[in-house]
Amino acid sequence: MGCLISQLAAKFAFFPPAPATYQVKKRDDGKLVAVSTQSSMPIAVDDASFDVLSINTKRGNKIIAFYLRNPYARLTVLYSHGNAADLGQLYDLFVQLKANLRVNLIGYDYSGYGASTGKPSEYDTYADIEAVYECLQTEYGISQEDLILYGQSVGSGPTLHLAAQLPRLRGVVLHSAILSGIRVLCQVKYTFCCDIYKNVNNIRKVKSPVLVIHGTDDDVVNCLHGNGLWKLAREPYEPLWIKGGGHCNLELYPDYIRHLCKKGQSVLPASVVGLNSNDPNAQNVTIRVAKGAASGPNVQNAHNVVRIASHVSNLAA
C-alpha cells in the first residue's frame, strides 16, 4: 500500500512547463545564451554578470543553470524552484533578487525541465543540486560558509538532501516545504521505505540554521508540514506562520511583508540587504514574473523569493 501511494506522490510531484519557456543556443565564441521561446529574443543581452551554464550530473544528464553575480555580494543563494516552473519564467525575479539583496544567485532546472535533458525524478533532483554545488565550488570559488540554500515546495527535497551533507552552510530556507511525498497525499505516522523526498528524516541531519515559512491556509501542502519541519530542526530560526496564507499568495499579506522588512533591517546593516545602499544596481522590490510562472495550485510563487530572501539575510548574522 505504501509503495502504491509513493508512486502516486511521484506522479504528482513534477509538472515541467510544456513547451519550455526558453532554449539554449551557443554563440560563435562558444558562450551559451538563453533565448525566450515566446519572443525569440535573448533573455539577457550583453550582460557580463549573467552566465548560462550546462552542467553534467552523475546520472548522465545535462542541466541548465543561470548564474547571476553581484559585485557587492558576500553571500550566494542556491535556489531550487517549485514543480511547475522553469528558468525562463524566473529570470526577472533572479535579476531583482540579485540587485535588491546584494547576493550572487544560481538557479537551475531539474532534469527534464526547461532545456535540461532527461526526465525528472527524486534521485535526479538530488544529482542535479549536487552538480550545481560542485560547479559553484570549482567555477566560482563559493564555499558552503557563504552559501544559503533555498527550497520552495518540492524544491525543499533536493535542498534538504544537500543541506544534510554540508555542516557549515550559512543557512537553509524552507518555504511551503513538505515533510515527505506520501504525507502530502495522506496523514501517516511512519515513513515508508519507498516514500519520496523524506525531508522528515533529512531535516534532523542539518546542522545550519533553518528558517521555515508557511501559510496557515495552504491547501496544497498543509501548514503541519512546515510546523513539523520546524520542530525537527536542530537549529531552528524564528519561523514565519502567515495567518490565512495559502501556497502561492503569501506576499499578499501586509503583516508578512512588514515582518520580513523588519527582520531584514534589524539584524543586518541595510547595505547587506541592498536597502538604502550605494549599490547602483539596487532597486525597489518590484517583481516582474512571466505569465504562467506563478499561477495554479501546484506552481511555486516566484514573488515570494525576494521578500523571503530579505528575511534570509538574518542567517548571515
N, C-alpha and C positions, 0 to 999 in steps of 0.2 A: 504493500500500500504506500509506504513512504517513498519508494523509488518512482512509483507512478505519479505521485504528487510532485516529486522533484522534476520529472520530465515536463510536467505542466508548467512548473515555475520557470524552467529554462526556456520553454516555448514563448512565454510572455515577457521574457527578460530583454529581448533585443528587437528594436524596430528601426533599423537604419533607414534614413530618407532614401526613397527611390523615385526618380534617379537622384544621384548625389548632387549636391548644390555647387560643386566645384570640380575642376580637373587639374591635374598637374602636368606641366609641359617643361621641356628642357630648352633653354636658350642656346644660342650658338656658343656662348662662353662656358656652357656646362651648368650654369646656375639654374636651379629649379624655380618655377613660378607657378602660383596658383591662379587659375582663371575661373571666374564665375560662369556657371552653365546658363544663367539667366541673361546676363549682359554680354557674355563672351569677352569681357574685359578683365585684365589682371586685377586680382584682389588688392594688391599693393604695387604701386608703380614707383620704381627707383627709390625704394626705401631701404637704406643700408642697415637699418636696425631690425629688419624682418628677414628671417630665414625660413625657407620651406625645406624640410628635411625628409629624406626617405631612409628609414631605419630598419635594419634586418632584425627579426626576432628569432629566438632559439627554436621556434616551432615552424620556421621556414617562410613566414610571411614578411612582406614589406609594408610597414605602416608609415603614414604621413603625419608629420608633426609641424606645428607652427611655433617658432621661437621668436619672441619679441624682447629685445633688450632695451633697458633704460640706463643711460649713463650715470644716473643718480642713485641707482638701486644698490642695496646691500643684501636684499633677500630675493629669492626666486620662488615662484608658485608653480607647482606641477598640478595641472588641472585635469581631472578625469570627469568627462561630461556625462549627462544622463543617457537614457537608452534610445532616444528618438531624434537626436540632432547630430550634425556633423560640423566640421571646422568652418566650412563655408558660411554657415549661419552664425557663427560665433566670433568671426574676426573683428567686427566693430567693437564688440564687447571687450575683447582682448586688448585692443588699442587703448581704450579708455581705462581699463583696469591698470595697464602699464603706466599710463600717464598720471592718473589721479593718485595711485597708491605708491608710485615710485618703486616698482618691482620689475624684475625680469619675469617673464611668464612663458611657460611652454605648455601648449595644449596638443593633444594627439587624438587621432581617430583610431578606434579599436579595429582589429582585423575585421574586414567585411564592411566597414563604414567608410563613407567618403571615397577617397582614392586609395585606401588601404586594401591590400589583397587578402584573400582568404575568406573565411566565414566566422562570424562572431561566436564565441563560446566562453564559458567561465575561464578555462585554463589559457585560452588565447589572450584574454584581457590581462591575465597575470603576466604572461610573457611579454605582452605589449608594454605595460608600465615598467617592467624590469629593463627592457631595452631602452626606453626613454630615459630612465635614470642613469643607465650606463653612458648614454650619449651626453647627458648633462655633465657627467664627470670627465669624460675623455675629450669632448669637443669644447666645453665651455668652462671647465675647471670648477664646477659647482660642487661644494661639499654638502653633506647632509646637515651640518650645523647651520647652514644658511638656506635651508630648504623647508618650505611649507607644503604639505600635501593637502589637496582639497578634493573631496569627492562628494558628488550630489547623487542621491537616489542609488541607482545601480552602480554609479561610479564609486560609491563607498566600498564596493567589493575589492577592486584592484588597489584602491587607496590603502585599506587596512592590511591587505596582503603584503604590500611593500613596507608599510609603516612597522609591521611586526618584525621586519628584518633590519631596521635601521634605528638603533637605540639612541642616536644623538640628533635626531631630527629637531628642527626648531619648533615644529608643531603640526597638528593634524586638524582639519576641519571636516566635520560630517554634517551635511545638510540634507534633511529629509532622508536619512540613511535607513538601511534595512538591517534587521538582526540576521536574517537569512532568507533565501528564496522561498522555502516552504512556509516560513512564518508570515510572508506577505499574503499567502493564499488562505491559511488557516492557523488557528492557535494550537501550538503543540508545546509540550513541556520539555521534550528531549530533542536532541539534534540527530537526525538520521545521517547515516554514513554517506548516503547518496544525495544529500542536500547540496544546494549551490550557494556560493557566497556565504560561508559560515562566519560572518562577522562576529557573531556571538562568542566565537572562540578566539578569533584573531585580536579583538579589542583587548583581551586580557594580556596580550603579549606586547602591547605598545607601551613604550617607556616615556614617550614625549607627551607634552600637554595636549589634551584633546578638547576641542570646542564642539559641542553638539547644538544644532539649531533645528527646530521642528515646529510645525504648526499644529495647534491642538485639534483642528478640524480637518486634518489631512485625511481624505477618503481614499487615497491610493496606498500610502504607507502610513499606517496608524501611528499616532504620536507615541504609543507604547514602545515602538521600535527605538525611537530616539532616546526615550527615558531609560530603556533597558541598557542601551549602549553607554549612556552617561553613568549609570550606576556601576557598570562593569569596568569602566576606565580606571587605570591605575593612577593617573594624574589628571583628573577631570578639571576642565576650566569652567567658569561660571556659564551655565547653559542659557540659551535663549528659547523660551517657550512662547510662541506667538499665539495669544488667545484669538480663536476664530480663524487662524491662518490655515490655508489648505496646502496642497502640494506644489502649486505653481503661482501663488499670489502673495507671498509673504511681504514683498516690497510695497504692497498697497497699504500697509498698516502704519500710520504715523508714529505710534509708540515704538514700533520696531525700528524705524529709521532713526528716531531720536536716540534710542538706546545705543544703536551702533555708532552714531556720530559721537555720542558722549564717551563711549568706551574707547573709540579710536583716538580721541584727542586727550583724554585724561591720563592714559598710561604712557604714551609716547609723545615726543615733540611733534608739532604739526609738520615739520619737514619730513618726518618719516612716512606719514600717510599722505603726503602731497597736498596738504591743506594750507593755504596762505604761504606757500613756499616760493622760492625764487626760481623754481624749475620752469623754464619757458614752455615746457610741454604739458604742464599741469593744466587741467581743465575742470570746469564744473562737472559734477557727476550727472551727465545726461546720457542715457543709454539708448543706443540705436541697434535694434536687432532685426535681422532679416525676417521677412514674413514667413511664418511657419516654424521659426526656431523656438518659439515659446508659446505654443498653443496645444491644447489637448491634455488629458489627464495623465498621460504617460511621458510627457515631454518635460525635461528639466527646464526651469525658467532661468534663462541666462541673465535676466535683470538682477537676480539675487546676488550674483557673484561679486559685483562691485561693492555693494553695500555690506555684504558679509565680509569681504576682504578688509574693509575698514576695521571690522572687529578682529579680524585675524591678526592685525598688526600688534595687538596686545601680546601675542605669543612671542614677539621679539624682545619683550622687556626682560 
